[in-house]
Amino acid sequence: MVQVEVGFDGSCPHDPAGVQELAPGIFRILPSWRPEPGLGEECLGRTTRLGFRAVNDSDAPTLAAFLIDWQYNDAPSDAPNTFASLHHYMQLRDFCVVRGPGSDQWRYLPLKVEGSVGRLELDLLPGVTEIHWHPPYSYAQGEEFASAQRGKPTVHAEVVGHSQEGRNIWLLRISDGNGAKGHRYFIRARAHGYESGGSYMVEGAVRFLTGESPWAAMARRDCEFFVLPMANPDGVHNGLSQLTAPRGSNLYLVSDERNDGAHAASLAAAKRAQPHWFIDFHNWQSKHSDGLLGLPPEQQERFLYYMDPIAPAGKTWIRRGPRPWPEGRTPESLSRFCQREYGTRQVAVELSWFGRSPEEARQFGERAMWAFLMMEYEKLPPTERQS
C-alpha cells in the first residue's frame, strides 16, 4: 500500500536503484546513490541532498518506516574530510522536513539516529507525502519564477545559456532603464544544487528590488542589478549536491577544463555585468549560524546594523573577512576573476535552514538586499553588533 517515488525534479536519490524495500512499508533510502562514482560531495557517503515521496494508495492512514542511510563510513579514501567524525556529520542530519497531502506547510521532524542511519516513522495519510532534508526548490519552480519576471516594467529577463542537459539559465537585469551610472550588482544563487535556500533568498531579493519601496525605486534609478537565479539547473533537477554532474563542474570556480554550459553561462553573465559587487546567495549545513563571508570588518558591522536580528530564529552570525587568493593558484573562483578583471568586491551570504520556512528564507534575502544597499547609500556609523 506504500510506495516510494524518486526520479522527479529535485529528488535524491534520483533513481529507483537508490531505494530498497526491506519489507512491506519499510524502506532503506540511499541519498548518496549516483549513476556513476562522484567527486567531492557527489561521492558515496558525503552527499548533502535528500528528497523523495511516499505514496499511500489506500483509503486509510498507514504506518511506514524510512531508514535514511547516509553511508558515511562507506566513503572512498579521497572523500572530503570536512567533518570531525560520523557523530558530527549526523548531528546535521538528525531531522527532515515533511509535507503531507494537501498541505503547503513543511514540518521539521526529528529522526532516531543509529550510526549513519536516520529512522523516520510516519503514519502516512492517503495520498502523497513529500520528505526532504531541507525545504526543496526545483528547476520547475525556478522556471516559473524567472518567466514571471518578464511582465515587470523594470526587469529584462532572458535565457543566456543552457546546461549540458539543455535546461535554461536565466539572467534578470533590473533597472529603470534610464542609463544608471551607479554600481552594478551581480547576484547569483544555486551555484550548488542542494542549496535551495539560495533560491528563496534570491526570490526575496528580487521581490524587494522590483517592489514599491522608495529605497528600491532609488536603487533602480541609480544602479543595475544582474541576477542569475539558478546557475546550476542540472544539479538542481538531478538531486546533486555541489557539482553540475556526478563528475562535473563546481560553479564556484572558473575553469576551462570542462566544456560545461552552466560554467560558460555564469562566466558570460559576470562579463556582461562587470560588477562592482558580486553577491552570492548560499545555504550551508549549520543548524545554528548564518554566514557573512568576504566583507571587511567595517562593512560587516554596517551590514549587520541594517539586517534584522536573527536571534529569534535561534541563529548567530559567523563572520569572515576577505581572504587573498593565492598567487598563481588555478582554477580561480568566479568572484576572484571578477575582482581581478573589474575590481569587484564580493560577499557570500549563507542561510542556515533549520527551523525556517521558505517564506522566512525569502524575507531573509529581501532584508539582506536592503542591508547591502543601505551599507552603500548611508555611511552611518554602526551601533553594537546585532546577533
C-alpha positions as CSV (number, residue, x, y, z in Angstrom):
1,M,0.0,0.0,0.0
2,V,3.0,2.3,0.4
3,Q,5.5,3.1,-2.4
4,V,8.5,5.4,-2.6
5,E,8.8,7.7,-5.6
6,V,12.0,9.1,-6.9
7,G,13.2,10.4,-10.3
8,F,11.2,13.6,-10.1
9,D,12.6,17.1,-10.4
10,G,14.9,17.5,-7.5
11,S,14.7,14.0,-6.0
12,C,17.6,12.4,-4.2
13,P,18.3,9.6,-4.8
14,H,17.3,10.3,-8.3
15,D,16.9,6.7,-9.4
16,P,14.9,3.7,-8.0
17,A,18.3,2.0,-7.5
18,G,18.7,4.2,-4.5
19,V,15.6,2.8,-2.8
20,Q,15.4,-0.6,-1.2
21,E,12.1,-2.1,0.1
22,L,13.2,-4.2,3.1
23,A,9.7,-5.3,4.0
24,P,6.1,-4.0,3.3
25,G,6.2,-0.4,4.4
26,I,9.9,-0.4,5.4
27,F,12.4,1.3,3.0
28,R,16.1,1.9,3.0
29,I,16.9,5.2,1.3
30,L,20.4,5.9,0.0
31,P,20.9,9.7,-0.7
32,S,24.4,9.1,-1.9
33,W,23.3,6.9,-4.9
34,R,24.7,8.3,-8.1
35,P,24.7,6.8,-11.7
36,E,28.5,6.9,-11.6
37,P,31.1,7.4,-8.9
38,G,31.0,11.1,-8.0
39,L,33.6,13.7,-7.0
40,G,33.6,15.7,-3.8
41,E,30.1,15.9,-2.2
42,E,28.8,13.8,-5.0
43,C,30.8,10.8,-3.8
44,L,29.5,7.9,-1.7
45,G,28.9,8.9,1.9
46,R,29.2,12.7,1.6
47,T,26.1,13.9,-0.1
48,T,24.2,17.0,1.0
49,R,20.8,16.2,-0.6
50,L,17.7,14.2,0.2
51,G,14.3,14.2,-1.4
52,F,11.6,11.5,-2.1
53,R,7.9,10.9,-2.0
54,A,5.9,8.4,0.0
55,V,2.7,7.3,-1.7
56,N,-0.1,5.7,0.3
57,D,-2.6,4.5,-2.2
58,S,-5.0,3.1,0.4
59,D,-8.0,4.8,1.9
60,A,-6.7,4.8,5.4
61,P,-3.6,6.1,7.2
62,T,-0.8,3.6,7.0
63,L,2.4,3.3,9.1
64,A,5.7,3.4,7.2
65,A,9.3,3.5,8.2
66,F,12.2,5.0,6.2
67,L,15.8,4.2,7.1
68,I,17.8,7.1,5.6
69,D,21.3,5.7,5.3
70,W,23.9,8.4,4.5
71,Q,26.6,5.8,4.3
72,Y,29.3,8.0,5.9
73,N,31.7,5.1,6.7
74,D,31.4,3.7,3.1
75,A,33.0,6.8,1.6
76,P,36.2,6.4,-0.5
77,S,39.6,7.3,0.9
78,D,39.7,10.6,-1.1
79,A,36.3,11.8,0.1
80,P,36.0,15.3,1.5
81,N,37.2,15.3,5.1
82,T,35.2,18.3,6.4
83,F,33.6,16.6,9.4
84,A,35.4,15.7,12.7
85,S,33.5,12.4,12.9
86,L,30.4,10.4,12.0
87,H,28.7,11.9,15.0
88,H,29.4,15.4,13.7
89,Y,28.1,14.5,10.3
90,M,24.9,13.0,11.6
91,Q,24.2,15.9,14.1
92,L,23.4,17.8,11.0
93,R,21.2,15.0,9.6
94,D,19.0,14.1,12.6
95,F,15.9,15.7,11.2
96,C,14.0,16.1,7.9
97,V,11.1,18.2,6.6
98,V,7.8,16.6,5.7
99,R,4.7,17.9,3.8
100,G,1.6,15.8,3.9
101,P,-1.2,15.5,1.2
102,G,-2.9,18.8,0.5
103,S,-0.7,20.8,2.8
104,D,1.6,23.8,1.7
105,Q,3.5,23.8,5.0
106,W,6.7,21.9,5.9
107,R,7.1,20.3,9.3
108,Y,10.5,19.6,10.9
109,L,10.6,16.2,12.4
110,P,13.4,14.6,14.4
111,L,14.9,11.3,13.4
112,K,16.2,8.4,15.6
113,V,19.9,8.1,14.6
114,E,22.0,4.9,14.8
115,G,25.4,5.1,13.1
116,S,24.8,6.7,9.7
117,V,21.1,5.9,9.6
118,G,18.3,8.3,10.5
119,R,15.0,6.4,11.1
120,L,11.7,8.2,10.3
121,E,8.4,6.6,11.1
122,L,5.3,8.2,9.8
123,D,1.6,7.5,9.9
124,L,1.0,8.3,6.2
125,L,-2.3,9.8,5.2
126,P,-3.8,8.7,1.9
127,G,-2.1,10.4,-1.0
128,V,1.5,11.7,-1.5
129,T,3.8,12.8,1.4
130,E,7.0,14.7,0.5
131,I,10.1,14.1,2.6
132,H,13.3,16.2,2.2
133,W,16.3,17.2,4.2
134,H,15.5,20.9,3.7
135,P,12.5,22.6,2.0
136,P,13.2,22.0,-1.7
137,Y,13.1,24.3,-4.6
138,S,13.0,22.6,-8.0
139,Y,14.1,23.5,-11.5
140,A,10.4,23.9,-12.4
141,Q,9.9,26.4,-9.6
142,G,12.9,28.4,-11.0
143,E,11.4,28.4,-14.5
144,E,8.1,29.7,-13.1
145,F,9.8,32.4,-11.1
146,A,12.1,33.6,-13.9
147,S,9.3,33.5,-16.5
148,A,7.0,35.6,-14.2
149,Q,9.6,38.4,-14.2
150,R,9.1,39.0,-17.9
151,G,6.0,41.2,-17.5
152,K,7.5,43.6,-15.0
153,P,8.4,47.0,-16.4
154,T,11.8,47.3,-14.6
155,V,13.0,43.7,-15.4
156,H,14.6,42.4,-18.6
157,A,14.6,38.6,-18.4
158,E,16.4,36.4,-20.9
159,V,17.9,33.0,-21.3
160,V,21.6,33.5,-21.5
161,G,22.7,29.8,-21.8
162,H,21.8,26.2,-21.4
163,S,23.1,23.5,-19.2
164,Q,24.7,20.3,-20.5
165,E,21.2,18.7,-20.4
166,G,19.6,21.6,-22.2
167,R,17.9,23.4,-19.3
168,N,17.5,27.2,-19.3
169,I,19.8,29.5,-17.5
170,W,18.2,32.9,-16.9
171,L,19.6,36.3,-16.4
172,L,17.4,39.1,-14.9
173,R,18.5,42.7,-15.4
174,I,16.7,45.1,-13.0
175,S,16.9,48.8,-13.6
176,D,14.6,51.7,-14.5
177,G,16.2,51.8,-18.0
178,N,17.5,55.4,-17.7
179,G,21.1,54.6,-18.0
180,A,22.1,54.2,-14.4
181,K,25.6,55.5,-13.6
182,G,25.9,53.9,-10.1
183,H,27.0,50.5,-9.0
184,R,26.4,47.3,-10.9
185,Y,25.5,44.2,-8.8
186,F,25.9,40.6,-9.9
187,I,23.6,38.4,-7.7
188,R,23.8,34.6,-8.1
189,A,22.0,31.7,-6.4
190,R,22.1,27.9,-6.8
191,A,25.7,27.5,-8.0
192,H,25.4,24.4,-5.8
193,G,22.4,22.3,-6.5
194,Y,21.4,21.4,-2.9
195,E,21.3,25.0,-1.7
196,S,17.6,25.6,-2.1
197,G,17.8,28.4,0.5
198,G,19.6,30.5,-2.1
199,S,16.7,30.2,-4.5
200,Y,14.3,31.5,-1.8
201,M,16.7,34.3,-0.9
202,V,17.0,35.4,-4.4
203,E,13.2,35.5,-4.8
204,G,13.1,37.8,-1.8
205,A,15.9,40.0,-3.2
206,V,14.1,40.3,-6.5
207,R,10.8,40.9,-4.7
208,F,12.4,43.9,-2.9
209,L,14.2,45.3,-5.9
210,T,11.1,45.2,-8.1
211,G,8.8,46.4,-5.3
212,E,7.3,49.8,-4.4
213,S,9.7,50.7,-1.6
214,P,11.2,54.2,-2.2
215,W,14.6,52.6,-1.5
216,A,14.1,50.1,-4.3
217,A,13.0,52.9,-6.6
218,M,16.1,54.8,-5.8
219,A,18.2,51.7,-6.3
220,R,16.7,51.0,-9.7
221,R,17.3,54.6,-10.7
222,D,21.0,54.6,-9.6
223,C,22.1,51.0,-10.1
224,E,21.9,48.0,-12.3
225,F,21.2,44.5,-10.9
226,F,22.1,41.4,-12.9
227,V,20.5,38.3,-11.2
228,L,21.4,34.7,-12.1
229,P,18.7,33.0,-10.1
230,M,19.6,29.3,-10.9
231,A,23.2,28.9,-12.1
232,N,23.2,25.1,-11.9
233,P,19.8,23.7,-13.2
234,D,21.1,20.2,-13.9
235,G,22.4,19.9,-10.3
236,V,19.1,21.1,-9.0
237,H,17.0,18.8,-11.2
238,N,19.1,15.7,-10.7
239,G,19.4,15.8,-7.0
240,L,23.1,16.7,-6.8
241,S,25.0,18.4,-4.1
242,Q,27.6,20.8,-5.5
243,L,28.5,19.8,-9.0
244,T,26.7,20.1,-12.4
245,A,27.1,16.3,-12.8
246,P,28.5,13.5,-10.6
247,R,31.9,14.2,-12.0
248,G,31.1,17.7,-13.3
249,S,32.0,21.3,-12.6
250,N,31.9,23.3,-9.4
251,L,30.5,26.7,-10.4
252,Y,32.3,28.4,-7.6
253,L,35.4,28.1,-9.8
254,V,36.3,29.4,-13.2
255,S,37.7,26.5,-15.2
256,D,38.3,25.8,-18.9
257,E,38.9,22.1,-18.2
258,R,35.3,21.0,-19.0
259,N,33.0,22.0,-21.7
260,D,30.2,22.9,-19.4
261,G,27.2,25.0,-20.5
262,A,26.4,26.2,-16.9
263,H,30.0,27.3,-16.4
264,A,30.0,29.2,-19.7
265,A,26.7,30.9,-18.8
266,S,27.9,32.1,-15.3
267,L,31.1,33.5,-16.8
268,A,29.3,35.2,-19.6
269,A,26.8,36.8,-17.2
270,A,29.6,38.0,-15.0
271,K,31.4,39.5,-18.0
272,R,28.3,41.3,-19.1
273,A,27.7,42.7,-15.6
274,Q,31.3,43.8,-15.0
275,P,30.1,44.2,-11.4
276,H,31.1,46.5,-8.6
277,W,29.6,43.9,-6.2
278,F,29.2,40.2,-6.5
279,I,26.6,38.8,-4.1
280,D,26.5,35.0,-3.8
281,F,23.4,33.5,-2.0
282,H,24.0,30.1,-0.5
283,N,22.8,27.9,2.3
284,W,25.0,25.6,4.4
285,Q,24.6,22.7,6.8
286,S,24.9,24.6,10.1
287,K,21.8,24.5,12.3
288,H,22.6,27.5,14.5
289,S,24.6,30.1,12.4
290,D,24.1,32.2,9.3
291,G,27.2,33.2,7.5
292,L,28.5,36.6,6.2
293,L,31.7,35.9,4.3
294,G,34.0,38.2,2.4
295,L,33.3,41.6,3.8
296,P,35.9,43.7,5.7
297,P,35.0,44.2,9.4
298,E,33.7,47.8,8.9
299,Q,31.3,46.7,6.2
300,Q,30.3,43.7,8.2
301,E,29.2,46.0,11.0
302,R,27.4,48.3,8.6
303,F,25.5,45.4,7.0
304,L,24.5,43.9,10.4
305,Y,23.4,47.3,11.6
306,Y,20.7,47.2,8.9
307,M,20.0,43.5,8.9
308,D,17.2,42.3,11.1
309,P,18.3,40.5,14.3
310,I,18.4,36.7,13.7
311,A,18.5,35.6,17.3
312,P,14.7,34.9,17.4
313,A,15.3,32.2,14.7
314,G,17.9,30.6,17.0
315,K,20.8,31.8,14.9
316,T,24.0,33.7,15.4
317,W,26.3,35.1,12.7
318,I,29.6,33.6,11.6
319,R,31.6,36.3,10.0
320,R,34.7,36.1,7.9
321,G,36.6,38.8,6.1
322,P,38.3,38.8,2.7
323,R,40.8,36.1,2.1
324,P,43.5,36.7,-0.5
325,W,43.5,34.2,-3.4
326,P,47.0,32.6,-3.6
327,E,49.0,34.0,-6.4
328,G,49.1,31.6,-9.3
329,R,46.5,29.2,-7.9
330,T,44.3,27.7,-10.6
331,P,41.5,27.4,-11.2
332,E,40.4,30.6,-9.5
333,S,37.0,31.4,-8.2
334,L,34.5,33.4,-10.3
335,S,34.5,36.1,-7.6
336,R,38.3,36.3,-7.8
337,F,38.1,36.5,-11.6
338,C,35.7,39.5,-11.2
339,Q,37.9,41.1,-8.7
340,R,41.0,40.8,-10.9
341,E,39.2,41.9,-14.1
342,Y,36.8,44.6,-12.8
343,G,37.9,45.4,-9.2
344,T,34.7,43.7,-7.9
345,R,34.0,43.4,-4.2
346,Q,32.4,40.1,-3.2
347,V,30.3,38.7,-0.4
348,A,28.6,35.4,0.2
349,V,25.6,35.0,2.5
350,E,25.0,31.6,4.0
351,L,21.5,30.7,5.2
352,S,21.0,28.2,8.0
353,W,17.8,26.3,7.0
354,F,17.0,24.5,10.3
355,G,13.7,25.7,11.7
356,R,12.9,28.2,8.9
357,S,10.2,28.2,6.4
358,P,10.5,29.1,2.7
359,E,8.8,32.4,3.3
360,E,11.3,33.2,6.1
361,A,14.1,32.4,3.7
362,R,12.6,34.9,1.2
363,Q,12.3,37.5,3.9
364,F,15.9,36.9,4.8
365,G,17.0,37.5,1.2
366,E,14.8,40.6,1.0
367,R,16.3,42.1,4.1
368,A,19.8,41.2,3.1
369,M,19.4,43.0,-0.2
370,W,18.1,46.1,1.5
371,A,21.0,45.9,4.0
372,F,23.6,45.7,1.2
373,L,22.1,48.8,-0.4
374,M,21.9,50.8,2.8
375,M,25.5,49.8,3.5
376,E,26.5,51.7,0.4
377,Y,23.9,54.5,0.5
378,E,24.0,55.5,4.1
379,K,27.5,55.8,5.6
380,L,26.1,55.8,9.2
381,P,28.3,54.6,12.0
382,P,27.2,51.1,13.1
383,T,25.9,50.6,16.7
384,E,26.6,47.5,18.6
385,R,26.6,44.3,16.6
386,Q,23.2,42.6,16.2
387,S,23.1,38.9,16.9
